[in-house]
Amino acid sequence: MIGQKRPLLPKQVWAIRARERVSVVQSKTKKPVQFELTENTQDTVHAWVKSPKMMGCSFMFPSRFLERPHISTRQHGRLVRDWVTAIGLESSGYGTHSLRRTKAAEIYRKTGNLRAVQLLLGHTKIDSRVRYLGVELEDALTIAEQIEI
């Protein structure tokens, strides 16, 4: 599938879902963004960070190759493809940004609150939010004007 990938549905998210909040700094914007981890995932991450393989490593997901400090975007894409396939979906319809877009799309669908979406995604421009949500700019502007901040 070429072009923008669709977000996951809520029931699909719960198959992969995370609960505990974690904050990471985006490499592109240098701004922190929060996401969630299940308690089981949190325990696994704690064990991984304390493992001998992580000693002196600056990245949560180090590369297997010595010339690269972390996994590649291609490898991340393969992981997402495997997760999507594991829950019975066609992997060509979803990508790495599907995970990022899903929560924002659900918040917008349920509340129409573009500001909340903006904060969660770390976007500064309304055009960026509109692309993630798949709404027309006019619709987004109309909703934004109706929301008190």
Buried (B, 14 or more C-beta within 10 A) or exposed (E): EEEEBBBBEBEBBEBBBBEBEBEEEEEEEEEEBEBEBEEEBBEEBEEEEEEEEBEEEEEEEBEEEEEEEBBEEEBBBBEBBEBBEEEEBEBEEBBBBBBBBBBBBBBBEEEBBBEBBBBBBBBEEBEBBBBBBEBEEEEBBEBBEEEEE
